[in-house]
Amino acid sequence: MTQNNRYAVLCLDSDLASLDKLDTELSLYQSHFDIHLATSILEGHELIQQIGRQGQHLALVIARHSRLFDGGEFLVQLEQMAHAQSARKVLISKTDAHDITAILNAVNEGRLDHCLTYPIEQSSLHKTVVKELTQYVVQHEKEYLLHFGKVLDQQKILRAHIENKMHSYRASFIHDFHEISDNQLAVQVIEALLAFFAEKDETRAVRAYSAEHLLTAEGQPNQFLWFIVEGHVALYKKDDIGQQREVVRHGRGGIVGGMSFVTGEQSFSTAMTLTPTQVIKLDRTVFTQVMHSNTDLLPLFTNLLLRHFNRRLQRSINTKLELQKTLESLESAHQQLIEQEKMAMLGQLVAGVAHELNNPVSAILRGSETVSDKIDSILNANHDANTFQLGLDVLQRSRLSSPLSTSELRERTKQLQERIKDRRLSKRLVSLDLHNHSTLVEQALKQPEQLADTLSKLESFQVTGATLRSIQVCAQRIADMVKSLKGYSRQDNESYELVDLHEGIEDTLVIFENRLKRHKLIKEYGALPSIFCKPIALQQVWTNLVSNALDALPEKGTLTIRSSQVNRDGDIYNLYEFIDNGCGIPAEQLESIFELNYTTKKEGNFGLGIGLSICQQILAQHKAGLKPILSVDSTPIWQCLFLSPKKN
């Protein structure tokens, strides 16, 4: 007997005619299983021993049972043989009482998988053989499982093959690669890709670039994924003044464009080769073809990409930790300056930074609490899909846009009120910048109570966006003040820009939003041209003026900010006025308010006495002026006067 297959089937029957018929029926499976025949129990045991010596595995045993031939006992004895224990066992028996007892014994002892009634129907035999052999190969065959789909249950084998592969992938993702280094993993991916493209490279995926070749551009769409085979690539990111700064370098095994390739977002950074560089450039179509052609490559690539993103995250976390340490150091320095207020001045700029750091830091702390509260409110509310999407739009606009002036808010509310008659709803819609939303306006007419509930949810989005904008503004303020500490008298590299000063005033009001809630704020902005200035430096002026006004306001006081153009001696000026209904500054103190170390703050309020002095210096750099006046009704007013740009 010659061995042709890895697995064998054994048929046992003392009736030669029945055995010969069984052999003929099983010939359909001879291409994948060797068929062995035995006419006695002894011969059956000898064949099993021979199958074991030849290295075959017994997959199925079909035994006939009769009064003179105990096939059931033979099946029971199989469990004593190592290479036959897992074989599927089928008993052929008549239906008399003696046979039923044998069947029950085999079933109860777990030695029997199936029973066929003699005489056997052809369809029943094949159905049973297919079922039992399929069950066996699914459990024991892994590598060549699909090979058996030609003669067995193809659907079950295909499902088992897919499950095996998925299990293999999951195991690979978690277990197989954790012990190898990033470089070793990258080498495996690159070698697999190079092997694929060595046979077929219609898209010229394997490419060589010279130095200073641009791969990705920050803010631009990216359709490709680059694997670095040899050479070095640097990633650059623009800072707040538009200067390119190197943030990281990648060598052999590095991935460029991974985030934008996976998410479809614009490139986060600019990637450029530093040396002659060989890369593998994949678009989405080619990437899919490669992964489908080599299923072992998918877990390799996934692990490599996850490591790439993880390293990027780690760098980001380390950067944030360093920034946090810097902020904590500044807060500590700030507290020391407060405690040593009466000590010798460290210089006007250093003291000015310490003086102003309190406002943005406090605003960030308050803002973080507000954002946390509002996010909880948003997450705990029941939103339908339309309301949630609209809320996201409101959040985005409030994060990016400047608030309306009081006069603009009043005028738009008045116009909308003429349509929907409800002043409160009109004001809320205008505040959310939804006064032109036809659906909500229609709802205000038909379902005002339901709209009010919707607006309450949307207002949480608006407050979140406005607070995030406040935090961003404050963080930028802190960063600029840190930079100014390097000089002695506020000498930084901020350049002059053409700016609408209303934007800087609005940014400052956002910083004081929490304190302004206790008072009434009126904004009366005129249509003024932009001015060439240093906007960050001027924000220091607005901060001092608003802070001083709030300190002076009585309970539920009023702060008015007004802007207009005035003609002074034939020149046109932009005039910005900060008006409060506080107690004002006594006339005898007006001559001293711009002196260093002079403060009108009451005991218990922080004040180094340098804020107004710094403001004067900043305005002097802009050829502008600051002065306090009293109106006809004795209301204190601070006036800032800027020469307006001349028209061409």
VENHUWO-V801872 format. One record per backbone hydrogen bond with DSSP energy under -0.5 kcal/mol. NH is the residue of the N-H (numbers start at 1). CO is the residue of the C=O. E is the energy in kcal/mol with one decimal. If there is no record, write none. Layout:
nh:NH co:CO e:E
nh:NH co:CO e:E
This chain:
nh:7 co:32 e:-0.6
nh:8 co:57 e:-2.4
nh:9 co:34 e:-3.2
nh:10 co:60 e:-2.6
nh:11 co:36 e:-2.7
nh:12 co:62 e:-2.9
nh:13 co:38 e:-2.2
nh:16 co:14 e:-0.8
nh:19 co:15 e:-2.6
nh:20 co:16 e:-2.7
nh:21 co:17 e:-2.2
nh:22 co:18 e:-2.3
nh:23 co:19 e:-2.3
nh:24 co:20 e:-1.9
nh:25 co:21 e:-2.2
nh:26 co:22 e:-1.9
nh:27 co:24 e:-1.0
nh:28 co:25 e:-0.8
nh:29 co:26 e:-1.9
nh:30 co:27 e:-1.3
nh:32 co:29 e:-1.5
nh:33 co:29 e:-2.1
nh:34 co:7 e:-2.2
nh:36 co:9 e:-3.3
nh:36 co:34 e:-0.6
nh:38 co:11 e:-2.4
nh:44 co:40 e:-2.3
nh:45 co:41 e:-2.1
nh:46 co:42 e:-2.1
nh:47 co:43 e:-2.5
nh:48 co:44 e:-2.0
nh:49 co:45 e:-2.2
nh:50 co:46 e:-2.3
nh:51 co:47 e:-2.7
nh:52 co:48 e:-2.1
nh:53 co:49 e:-2.2
nh:54 co:50 e:-1.8
nh:55 co:52 e:-1.4
nh:56 co:51 e:-2.0
nh:57 co:6 e:-2.1
nh:58 co:83 e:-1.4
nh:59 co:8 e:-2.7
nh:59 co:57 e:-0.7
nh:60 co:8 e:-1.2
nh:61 co:88 e:-2.6
nh:62 co:10 e:-2.8
nh:63 co:61 e:-0.5
nh:63 co:90 e:-2.4
nh:64 co:12 e:-2.6
nh:65 co:92 e:-2.8
nh:66 co:69 e:-2.7
nh:71 co:69 e:-1.7
nh:74 co:70 e:-1.4
nh:75 co:71 e:-2.0
nh:76 co:72 e:-1.7
nh:77 co:73 e:-2.1
nh:78 co:74 e:-0.8
nh:78 co:75 e:-0.6
nh:79 co:76 e:-1.2
nh:80 co:77 e:-1.7
nh:81 co:78 e:-2.1
nh:82 co:80 e:-0.5
nh:84 co:81 e:-1.5
nh:85 co:81 e:-1.0
nh:85 co:82 e:-0.6
nh:87 co:84 e:-1.2
nh:88 co:59 e:-2.7
nh:90 co:61 e:-2.9
nh:91 co:114 e:-2.4
nh:92 co:63 e:-2.9
nh:93 co:91 e:-0.5
nh:93 co:116 e:-2.5
nh:100 co:96 e:-2.2
nh:101 co:97 e:-1.9
nh:102 co:98 e:-1.5
nh:103 co:99 e:-2.5
nh:104 co:100 e:-2.7
nh:105 co:101 e:-2.1
nh:106 co:102 e:-2.2
nh:107 co:103 e:-2.7
nh:108 co:104 e:-2.9
nh:109 co:105 e:-1.8
nh:110 co:107 e:-1.7
nh:111 co:106 e:-2.3
nh:112 co:106 e:-0.8
nh:113 co:89 e:-2.5
nh:114 co:89 e:-1.5
nh:116 co:91 e:-2.9
nh:118 co:93 e:-2.1
nh:125 co:121 e:-2.3
nh:126 co:122 e:-2.3
nh:127 co:123 e:-2.2
nh:128 co:124 e:-2.1
nh:129 co:125 e:-2.7
nh:130 co:126 e:-2.6
nh:131 co:127 e:-2.1
nh:132 co:128 e:-2.7
nh:133 co:129 e:-2.7
nh:134 co:130 e:-2.2
nh:135 co:131 e:-2.2
nh:136 co:132 e:-2.0
nh:137 co:133 e:-2.7
nh:138 co:134 e:-2.2
nh:139 co:135 e:-1.3
nh:140 co:136 e:-2.0
nh:141 co:137 e:-2.7
nh:142 co:140 e:-0.5
nh:145 co:142 e:-0.7
nh:147 co:144 e:-1.0
nh:148 co:144 e:-0.5
nh:148 co:145 e:-1.6
nh:149 co:146 e:-1.6
nh:150 co:147 e:-0.8
nh:151 co:148 e:-1.1
nh:152 co:148 e:-2.0
nh:154 co:152 e:-1.0
nh:157 co:153 e:-2.1
nh:158 co:154 e:-2.6
nh:159 co:155 e:-2.6
nh:160 co:156 e:-2.5
nh:161 co:157 e:-2.4
nh:162 co:158 e:-2.3
nh:163 co:159 e:-2.6
nh:164 co:160 e:-2.5
nh:165 co:161 e:-2.3
nh:166 co:162 e:-2.8
nh:167 co:163 e:-2.6
nh:168 co:164 e:-2.4
nh:169 co:165 e:-2.8
nh:170 co:166 e:-2.9
nh:171 co:167 e:-2.6
nh:172 co:168 e:-2.5
nh:173 co:169 e:-3.1
nh:174 co:170 e:-1.7
nh:175 co:171 e:-3.3
nh:176 co:171 e:-1.1
nh:177 co:172 e:-0.9
nh:178 co:175 e:-0.7
nh:180 co:177 e:-1.3
nh:185 co:181 e:-2.4
nh:186 co:182 e:-2.5
nh:187 co:183 e:-2.4
nh:188 co:184 e:-1.9
nh:189 co:185 e:-2.0
nh:190 co:186 e:-2.8
nh:191 co:187 e:-2.8
nh:192 co:188 e:-1.9
nh:193 co:189 e:-2.3
nh:194 co:190 e:-3.0
nh:195 co:191 e:-2.1
nh:196 co:192 e:-1.7
nh:197 co:193 e:-2.5
nh:198 co:194 e:-1.3
nh:199 co:195 e:-0.7
nh:199 co:196 e:-0.8
nh:200 co:196 e:-1.1
nh:204 co:201 e:-1.1
nh:207 co:205 e:-0.8
nh:207 co:279 e:-2.7
nh:209 co:277 e:-3.6
nh:212 co:273 e:-2.9
nh:213 co:210 e:-0.7
nh:215 co:271 e:-3.1
nh:216 co:271 e:-1.0
nh:219 co:267 e:-3.1
nh:220 co:217 e:-2.3
nh:225 co:282 e:-2.2
nh:226 co:256 e:-2.4
nh:227 co:280 e:-2.0
nh:228 co:254 e:-2.4
nh:229 co:227 e:-0.7
nh:229 co:278 e:-2.6
nh:230 co:278 e:-1.6
nh:233 co:250 e:-2.6
nh:234 co:272 e:-2.8
nh:235 co:248 e:-2.9
nh:236 co:270 e:-3.1
nh:237 co:245 e:-2.8
nh:239 co:243 e:-2.1
nh:242 co:239 e:-1.9
nh:245 co:237 e:-2.0
nh:247 co:235 e:-2.9
nh:248 co:235 e:-1.1
nh:250 co:233 e:-3.2
nh:253 co:228 e:-3.3
nh:254 co:251 e:-2.5
nh:256 co:226 e:-2.4
nh:261 co:257 e:-2.2
nh:262 co:258 e:-2.1
nh:263 co:259 e:-2.7
nh:264 co:260 e:-2.0
nh:267 co:220 e:-2.9
nh:270 co:236 e:-2.7
nh:271 co:216 e:-1.5
nh:272 co:234 e:-2.4
nh:273 co:213 e:-2.2
nh:274 co:232 e:-2.9
nh:275 co:232 e:-1.1
nh:277 co:209 e:-2.6
nh:278 co:230 e:-1.9
nh:279 co:207 e:-2.7
nh:280 co:227 e:-2.1
nh:281 co:205 e:-3.3
nh:281 co:279 e:-0.5
nh:282 co:225 e:-2.5
nh:282 co:280 e:-0.6
nh:287 co:283 e:-2.7
nh:288 co:284 e:-2.1
nh:289 co:285 e:-2.0
nh:290 co:286 e:-2.6
nh:291 co:287 e:-2.3
nh:292 co:288 e:-2.2
nh:293 co:289 e:-1.8
nh:294 co:290 e:-1.2
nh:297 co:294 e:-1.7
nh:298 co:294 e:-0.6
nh:298 co:295 e:-0.5
nh:299 co:295 e:-0.6
nh:300 co:296 e:-0.9
nh:301 co:297 e:-3.1
nh:302 co:298 e:-2.8
nh:303 co:299 e:-2.4
nh:304 co:300 e:-2.2
nh:305 co:301 e:-3.0
nh:306 co:302 e:-2.6
nh:307 co:303 e:-2.3
nh:308 co:304 e:-2.2
nh:309 co:305 e:-2.6
nh:310 co:306 e:-2.4
nh:311 co:307 e:-2.8
nh:312 co:308 e:-1.9
nh:313 co:309 e:-2.5
nh:314 co:310 e:-2.7
nh:315 co:311 e:-2.4
nh:316 co:312 e:-2.1
nh:317 co:313 e:-2.8
nh:318 co:314 e:-2.6
nh:319 co:315 e:-2.2
nh:320 co:316 e:-2.5
nh:321 co:317 e:-2.5
nh:322 co:318 e:-2.2
nh:323 co:319 e:-2.4
nh:324 co:320 e:-2.6
nh:325 co:321 e:-2.4
nh:326 co:322 e:-2.2
nh:327 co:323 e:-2.6
nh:328 co:324 e:-2.6
nh:329 co:325 e:-2.3
nh:330 co:326 e:-2.3
nh:331 co:327 e:-2.5
nh:332 co:328 e:-2.2
nh:333 co:329 e:-2.5
nh:334 co:330 e:-2.7
nh:335 co:331 e:-2.2
nh:336 co:332 e:-2.0
nh:337 co:333 e:-2.1
nh:338 co:334 e:-1.9
nh:339 co:335 e:-2.3
nh:340 co:336 e:-1.5
nh:341 co:338 e:-1.3
nh:343 co:340 e:-2.0
nh:349 co:488 e:-1.4
nh:351 co:347 e:-2.2
nh:352 co:348 e:-2.3
nh:353 co:349 e:-2.6
nh:354 co:350 e:-2.1
nh:355 co:351 e:-2.5
nh:356 co:352 e:-2.0
nh:357 co:353 e:-1.8
nh:358 co:354 e:-0.6
nh:359 co:356 e:-0.7
nh:360 co:356 e:-1.0
nh:361 co:357 e:-1.9
nh:362 co:358 e:-2.3
nh:363 co:359 e:-2.4
nh:364 co:360 e:-2.4
nh:365 co:361 e:-2.3
nh:366 co:362 e:-2.7
nh:367 co:363 e:-3.0
nh:368 co:364 e:-2.6
nh:369 co:365 e:-1.6
nh:370 co:366 e:-2.4
nh:371 co:367 e:-3.0
nh:372 co:368 e:-2.2
nh:373 co:369 e:-2.5
nh:374 co:370 e:-2.8
nh:375 co:371 e:-2.7
nh:376 co:372 e:-2.2
nh:377 co:373 e:-2.2
nh:378 co:374 e:-2.7
nh:379 co:375 e:-2.9
nh:380 co:376 e:-2.2
nh:381 co:377 e:-0.9
nh:383 co:381 e:-0.9
nh:388 co:384 e:-2.5
nh:389 co:385 e:-2.2
nh:390 co:386 e:-2.5
nh:391 co:387 e:-2.5
nh:392 co:388 e:-2.1
nh:393 co:389 e:-1.9
nh:394 co:390 e:-2.5
nh:395 co:391 e:-2.7
nh:396 co:392 e:-2.4
nh:397 co:393 e:-2.5
nh:398 co:394 e:-2.7
nh:399 co:395 e:-1.7
nh:400 co:396 e:-1.3
nh:401 co:397 e:-3.2
nh:407 co:523 e:-1.5
nh:409 co:405 e:-2.7
nh:410 co:406 e:-2.4
nh:411 co:407 e:-2.4
nh:412 co:408 e:-2.5
nh:413 co:409 e:-2.0
nh:414 co:410 e:-2.1
nh:415 co:411 e:-2.1
nh:416 co:412 e:-2.3
nh:417 co:413 e:-2.5
nh:418 co:414 e:-1.2
nh:419 co:416 e:-1.5
nh:420 co:416 e:-2.1
nh:421 co:417 e:-2.2
nh:423 co:421 e:-0.8
nh:426 co:422 e:-2.3
nh:427 co:423 e:-2.7
nh:428 co:424 e:-2.1
nh:429 co:425 e:-2.6
nh:430 co:426 e:-2.4
nh:431 co:427 e:-2.5
nh:432 co:428 e:-1.7
nh:433 co:430 e:-1.5
nh:434 co:429 e:-3.2
nh:437 co:434 e:-1.6
nh:438 co:436 e:-1.0
nh:441 co:437 e:-2.4
nh:442 co:438 e:-2.4
nh:443 co:439 e:-2.0
nh:444 co:440 e:-1.9
nh:445 co:441 e:-1.0
nh:446 co:442 e:-1.6
nh:447 co:443 e:-3.2
nh:451 co:447 e:-2.2
nh:452 co:448 e:-2.3
nh:453 co:449 e:-1.7
nh:454 co:450 e:-2.0
nh:455 co:451 e:-3.1
nh:456 co:452 e:-1.8
nh:457 co:453 e:-1.5
nh:458 co:454 e:-2.4
nh:459 co:455 e:-2.5
nh:460 co:456 e:-0.8
nh:460 co:457 e:-0.6
nh:461 co:457 e:-1.0
nh:462 co:458 e:-2.1
nh:463 co:459 e:-2.7
nh:464 co:460 e:-1.9
nh:465 co:461 e:-2.5
nh:466 co:462 e:-2.9
nh:467 co:463 e:-2.4
nh:468 co:464 e:-2.3
nh:469 co:465 e:-2.2
nh:470 co:466 e:-2.0
nh:471 co:467 e:-2.7
nh:472 co:468 e:-2.4
nh:473 co:469 e:-2.5
nh:474 co:470 e:-2.7
nh:475 co:471 e:-2.7
nh:476 co:472 e:-2.2
nh:477 co:473 e:-2.2
nh:478 co:474 e:-2.6
nh:479 co:475 e:-2.3
nh:480 co:476 e:-2.4
nh:481 co:477 e:-2.3
nh:482 co:478 e:-2.4
nh:483 co:479 e:-1.8
nh:484 co:480 e:-1.7
nh:485 co:481 e:-0.9
nh:485 co:482 e:-0.8
nh:486 co:483 e:-1.3
nh:487 co:484 e:-1.3
nh:492 co:490 e:-0.7
nh:497 co:533 e:-3.1
nh:499 co:497 e:-0.9
nh:499 co:531 e:-2.5
nh:501 co:499 e:-0.8
nh:503 co:500 e:-1.7
nh:504 co:500 e:-0.7
nh:505 co:501 e:-2.0
nh:506 co:502 e:-2.6
nh:507 co:503 e:-2.3
nh:508 co:504 e:-1.9
nh:509 co:505 e:-2.3
nh:510 co:506 e:-1.8
nh:511 co:507 e:-1.3
nh:512 co:508 e:-1.3
nh:513 co:510 e:-1.4
nh:516 co:512 e:-2.6
nh:517 co:513 e:-1.1
nh:518 co:515 e:-1.4
nh:519 co:516 e:-1.9
nh:520 co:557 e:-3.0
nh:522 co:559 e:-2.7
nh:524 co:522 e:-0.5
nh:524 co:561 e:-3.0
nh:528 co:526 e:-1.5
nh:531 co:499 e:-2.8
nh:533 co:497 e:-2.6
nh:533 co:531 e:-0.6
nh:535 co:533 e:-0.8
nh:538 co:534 e:-2.3
nh:539 co:535 e:-1.5
nh:540 co:536 e:-0.7
nh:540 co:537 e:-1.0
nh:541 co:537 e:-0.7
nh:541 co:538 e:-0.6
nh:542 co:538 e:-2.1
nh:543 co:539 e:-2.3
nh:544 co:540 e:-1.9
nh:545 co:541 e:-2.4
nh:546 co:542 e:-2.6
nh:547 co:543 e:-2.5
nh:548 co:544 e:-2.7
nh:549 co:545 e:-2.1
nh:550 co:546 e:-2.5
nh:551 co:547 e:-2.1
nh:552 co:548 e:-1.5
nh:553 co:549 e:-1.4
nh:556 co:518 e:-0.6
nh:557 co:554 e:-1.2
nh:559 co:520 e:-2.9
nh:560 co:579 e:-3.4
nh:561 co:522 e:-2.8
nh:562 co:560 e:-0.5
nh:562 co:577 e:-2.3
nh:563 co:524 e:-2.3
nh:564 co:575 e:-2.0
nh:566 co:573 e:-2.1
nh:568 co:566 e:-0.6
nh:568 co:571 e:-2.9
nh:569 co:567 e:-0.5
nh:571 co:568 e:-1.9
nh:573 co:566 e:-3.0
nh:574 co:642 e:-3.5
nh:575 co:564 e:-3.3
nh:575 co:573 e:-0.6
nh:576 co:640 e:-2.7
nh:577 co:562 e:-3.2
nh:578 co:638 e:-2.5
nh:579 co:560 e:-3.2
nh:579 co:577 e:-0.5
nh:580 co:636 e:-1.5
nh:581 co:558 e:-1.1
nh:583 co:552 e:-0.8
nh:589 co:586 e:-1.8
nh:590 co:586 e:-0.6
nh:590 co:587 e:-1.0
nh:592 co:589 e:-1.6
nh:593 co:589 e:-0.8
nh:593 co:590 e:-0.6
nh:595 co:592 e:-1.9
nh:597 co:609 e:-0.6
nh:598 co:595 e:-1.4
nh:598 co:609 e:-1.2
nh:599 co:597 e:-0.5
nh:605 co:602 e:-2.3
nh:614 co:610 e:-2.4
nh:615 co:611 e:-2.2
nh:616 co:612 e:-2.2
nh:617 co:613 e:-1.8
nh:618 co:614 e:-2.5
nh:619 co:615 e:-2.6
nh:620 co:616 e:-2.2
nh:621 co:617 e:-1.5
nh:622 co:618 e:-0.8
nh:622 co:619 e:-0.7
nh:623 co:620 e:-1.5
nh:624 co:619 e:-2.7
nh:625 co:641 e:-1.4
nh:627 co:639 e:-1.8
nh:629 co:637 e:-2.8
nh:631 co:635 e:-2.3
nh:634 co:631 e:-2.3
nh:637 co:629 e:-2.7
nh:638 co:578 e:-2.4
nh:639 co:627 e:-2.6
nh:639 co:637 e:-0.5
nh:640 co:576 e:-2.9
nh:641 co:625 e:-1.9
nh:642 co:574 e:-2.7
nh:642 co:640 e:-0.5
nh:644 co:572 e:-2.4
